[in-house]
Amino acid sequence: MTGAPTVRGGIMLPFDSEFLASILARDATVLAYLAGRRIAAMRPGRAVLETDSSSFDVAEALASGGLEGSVVARVHAQILRRYDERTEALDQVAQNVVYEVTFEGCAFEIVVLTYIAGDYGEVRMFIVGPDQAAVEALMRHVCELDTRASGEVLVFEHGSFEKDETLFKAVRSVDIESLVLRGSLKADILADVRGFFGSRHVYERYRVPYKRGILLYGPPGNGKTHFLKGLIASIDAPCLYVKSLLTQCHNDHESARRIFSRARAVAPCLLVFEDLDSLLSDQNRSYFLNELDGFAENTGVVVLATTNHPERIDPAIIDRPSRFDRKYLFDLPAAEERREFLRRWSERLEPEMRASVDTIDRLAASTGGFSFAYLKELTLSATMAWVHDARPGGMDVALEGVLGTLKEQAQKGRSPGQSRTGRRVGLMPEA
């Protein structure tokens, strides 16, 4: 889109090249107010809507095709470029910019301002359109596009949510049925979560709060993350994944508020806090609790957290039933799970690479204290050893050799189960 947009009553005078710079030169304590007043004075007869909603992502709406328009070239735009190591793409983050867009046959201008107020960054956006109903309709449309997690996972990092298609593809690649866990642990959690999303009418009929808190805990390397990916892929509900609560632009309270506000907006949904003990601190713990069970109802939200170290989490968070009322232990695998893991791994190999049944039975019995991650290291190292000495039956020799090396390392202090926590929490199923 180029040139000044046509509107009712004629052509609007364009914002000049110094428009953003002159606004940003104002005192931060009154900048947003003065910006709104100036825009309203420059657009008499037009409606001006001000918002700081992180869901109102114009750049994402334009990139996805949900909105038509472009950046106004005559006003210098401050747009950050960031390199995404996973996708090898250059992402764009609009800091200070003016957009011209069309929506439902009407022309709009959107002014984005980013500035420092006190110790934190502030983002304000002003939507200029023909009337109040039109600007509200545009805001609702863009926010709905941004909160609709279809083919992506919404990831919270740096103070805002972004759709993560790469993570979603990684999630979709996990076959949860192939995951080996102890006893009925996998079936119990799947039934719990799937049953929740399919039973809203039951909760409402019997006036039971329609929300759930689930904690997956246990020593590292025993399937929590793998299971979580498979769970996300197996349920028909949006997933919001919190990568970090830290941000340079907002305080801890604002981060917690944004996370739970978005979850309530897209509910029913799964809200994930992986490695909860590393996310919480003395500064943000109270804000997290306020949002978890404060005044706002988290109706339809399953808050699922994982941790390798439950002993590091405030008991007020994990021991109060109304917060995490289901707790599942992902413990070190027993001999039966170790045998099943090794058997499935061997069956996926080419016939000449496979280990014998006797070797698998012997390894399952002699790997007590190994986590699933350590078993994976055993099989990967054995595979690499076989590649260097490829011969039928050689996998048995490779496995025994690698196992001996790993046990030597364990004797020197690198124990496969050294991170195991002794604490068990809660009263709900522990397999």
N, C-alpha and C positions, 0 to 999 in steps of 0.2 A: 504494500500500500504506500503510495507516495502522494505528496501534496496535502493541503488542508482538507479534512473530510467535509463532505456536504451534510448539512444539518437543516432542520426545520428553520426557516427564516433566513437562509443564506449561508455564507461561508464564514467559518470561525477564523479569527486572526490567529496565526500560529504562535506557539511559544517561541521566544527568541533563543538564540544560542547560549545566552547567559542565564537562562531561567533556572536551571538546577543549581548552578554555582551561587547565584544570589540567595537562594533559599538556604543552602547548606552553610552559608556564612553567618547565619543567625545563631543566637544563643540556643543551645540544645534544650534548655528548660522550656522554651516557648516556640521552638522550631516547628513542631507539628501544628500547633494552633495557627501560627502566622502563615504557614504553607497553605492550610485549608482556607484561611481568609483570603489570601491572595488569589488562589485558584478560583474561588467563588466570585471574586470581583472581576476576574478576567473572563468569566463565563456566565454573564448575567442571563437569567432565564433557564439555565441548565441545572440539573441536580448534581450535587457532589457528595459522594459517599466515602467516608474515611474508614479504613480497617487496618488492623495489625494481625489478621488471621494468617497463620502459617499454611492453612489449607488453600489460600488464594494464591496459587502459583501460576502466574500468567505465562512465564516462559515454558513451563511444562505443557500448559494447555495449547500453546501455539505449536510446540514441537510434536505433540500427539495428533494434531489436526482437529482438536476439539474447538478451536477458535481461529478465526482468520485475522491477520494483521501483521504488523511489523514494528520494529523500533524506529522512532522518529530520528532521522539522520541529522536534521538541522540542530538538534540539541545533543551536545556531546554526552554519550552514555558511558558510564563506568561499569564494565562487565568483566568479572574475574574469569580467568581460564584455569581449570584445575585438571591435572592428568589423572585418569583413573587407571591404576595398574592392572586391574582385572580385565577391563574391556579395551584397554589401550586407546581410549577415546579422550578427547579434550572436552570436558564438561564446562558449561557456562553458568556463572552465577551472577545474575543482575543485581548490582548494588544501587546504582542511581541511574534511572532511565525513564524515558517517556515512550509509551506505546500508543499507537493508533490501531484500533480493532473494530471489526463489525460483528454484530450479533443480532440475529432475528431482524435483519434489515435496517438496523440503526447503527450510527457511528458513535464510538466512544473513545475517550482518551484515558489512559491509566498512567499515573505518576507514581514511581517507586522511589522512596527516600530511605537511605541507610545512614545512620549517624550514631555517635557515641553520646550517651546520656548518663553521666555519673561514671560508674564502673562497667557498664554494660552497653551493648549495642542495641539500637532500636531500629525497627523496620516499620515504616508507615506507607500505606498505599491509598491513593485517592482515585476513585472511579468517577469520571465525568460523563454524563449521558443526558438524554432528552428529558427524562423525568425520574422520579423516585422509584417507581415500579420497574422501570427498565434497568436502572443500575443495580437494584436488588436482584433482579432476575439474572443479570450477568454474573454477579458475585456468586449466587447460588449455583449457577451452571459450572463455573470454574472450580468451586470448592467440591462439588460432587464429582467432577472429573478427577480431582486430586485425591479424594478419599476412596475412590472405587478401586479396590485391589483386585484386578482381573488380569491374570497372567504375570503378576509381580508380587513381591513381598514389600510392604512398607517398612522401611528401616529408619529408625530415629538416630541421628548423629549430627553433631555440630548445631544442636538446637532446633532441628526441624526434621520432618519426615520426607523421604524421597523413595520413589518406587525403585526396586532393585530387581531387574529382570534376570541378572546374572545369578543372584542368589536363588531366585525362583527356579531357574533351570537346574541348579545344583540340587535343590530340594526335590524336584520332579524326577531326578535320576535315581533316587533312593528307593529301593524295593523293601518296604518294611517287613514283608513276609519272610524275607531271607535273613533278617536280623536275628541272631541268637541271643536270647536273654534267659535268665533263670526262671524256672517254673512257669507260672501263669502271669508273670509281670507284664509282658507285652499285651496279652489279651485283656488284662485288668484295666490298664490305662486306656487302651483303645475303646473299650466298652464304656469307661467313665466319660471320656471326652465326647465320643460320638453320641452316647446316650444323652448327654447334656444338650447338645445342639438339636437333638430330635425330640426333646420333651418339654418345650416351653409351655405348651398348653397344660401340662400336668402341674408344673410349678405354679402357674397362674391360678389354676383351679383350686389348689390347696394353699394359696397365699404364701408360698415359700419363695424367698428372694431368689430371683433367677440370675445367679452369678456363682462363680466357682473359683477357688484358689488351689493350685496344684504345685507341689514342690518335688522335683526329681533330684536326689542327692546321693552321694557316695564317692568313693575314690576315683581319681581321674582315669580315663582310658577304658571305661566299662560300658560305653554305649549310649550315654545320655544325649550327646550331640547328634549321633547317628539316628537314634530313635526319634529325636525331636524333628529332624528333617523328614523322616518318613511319616511322622504324625501329621505334619503340615500338609504333606502331599496327599494324605489319605482322607482329609476332611474337606467338606464343601463349605468353607467359611474363610473370610479374610484373615490374614495374619499380619500383625504388627510386631516388629522385632526391634528391641531397644539395644543398640550397640554401645551407647555411652550416654550418661547424663550430663557430662561436662560440656560447656559451651562458653565461648567468649562473648556471645551476644546477649545472653539472658542469665538471670540468677537461677539457683537450684529450684526454687519454688515454681518459676515460670516453666522450666523444663518438665517437671512433674505434671504441672497443669496441662501443658500441651499434649503430653503423652496420653493421659487419661481422657482428655477431652476428645482427642481423635478416636480413641477406642470406643467411647460412648457414641460417637457419630457414626461409626461403621458397624456397630454391634448388630447381630451377634458376631463375635470375632474372638480370635485367640491373640492374647497380648503376652509376648515372650520377653522375659528378662533372663538372658543366659549369663551364668556366673554372677548371680545376684550379689554375692559377697564382695566382688570387685567393683560393682556399680554403686553400692551404698557407702556413704561416709557419714561422719558426725554432722556435716553441714546439710546433707540432703535427706537424712533418715526421717525426720519429722514431717517433711513435705511429702515424702513418699507415702507415709502412713496416712496422712490427711486425705490424700487422693485415693488410697486403697480402700478406705472405709469411712470417708468423711461424709459431708452433707450430700454430695451428689451420688446418685445411685448408679452403680456400675452394672446396670441391667444388661444381661446377655453377654457379659465379658468373662472369658476364662483367662485368669491371670496365671500363667505357667512360668515358674522360675526353676533354674537349675543352679546347683552349687556343688563344688568339690569339698567345701569347708563349711558345713553348717554351724560349726562351733564359733565361727567368726561373725555370724549374723545375730543381731539382737534378738533374744528370745521373744520379745514383744511382737516381733514380725512373724517368726515361723512357728511359734508355739500357741498362738491364739487361734482357736479353731475357725473363727469367722474370717481369717485372712488366708491361711493356707490349710484348708480342711482335708486335703488329701496329700499324703506324703509317701513317696515310693523310693525304696532303696535300690540303687544300682550297685550291687556289691561285686567283689571279685568272683569270677566264674568258678563253679564247682567242677569236678572231674567230668560230669555228664555234659555240661555246657562246653568245656574245653574239647571234648571228643567230637561233639557235634560241629563246633567251629572248624576244627581241623579236617573233619570229613567233608564238609561242604567246600572248603577251600581246595582240597585235593580233587574233588569231582569236577571242579571248573577248569582244571589243567588239561593239557593234551595227554592222551593215554600214556605215552612213554615217560611223562614227568610225574605221574601220580605216585603217592606214597602207599605202601602196603597197609592193610588193615592192622596187622600186628604192630607196625611202627606207630600208627595213629593211636592205638590203644596204649602203647607203652609211653608215648609222649603225654597223653591225657593224664596218665597216672603220675607222671614225674614232673609236671609243671604246676604243682600247687603254689598258690601265691601269685601266679601270673595274671595280669589284667588282660582284657581283650586286645588292648593296644600292644602289649608285650607279645602276645601270641601272634599278632599281625607282623611285628618286627621279626619274630622267629621265622614265619613263613616267607616273608619277603627276602630276608637274608639267605634262607635256604634256596629259594628260587634263583637268586643271583649266583650262588655257589654252583647250582646245577648247570646254569647256562655256561659257566666256565669249564665244566667237565660233564658235558651232556652225554648221558648213556642210560639205557633202561635200568631201572632199579637204583639209579644213583641218588634219587631224592631221599631215600631212607638214610643213606650215608651222610648226605648234606644236612638233613634235619638233626641227626645225632651230633654232628660236628658243631653246628650253630648252637644247639642247646647247651653243649659243654662250655662254649665260649660265654654264653649269657650267664650261666651259673657261676663261672669264674668272676665275671663282672659283679654279680650279686654279692659274692663273698668279699669283694673289695669295697662294698658299700653302695653299689648301685642296684638296690633290690627292686624287683618288678612290682612289689606291693608296698614300697616304702611310703607312699603318700596316703595309704589307707587311713581313714579316720575311724576312731573308735566310737564316735557318737552316733546314736540312732535317735531319731526324733519322731514325735507324734505317735498316734495310735493306729493309723491306717496302714494298709497292706505293705509289708516289707518282704520281698521275695529273697 
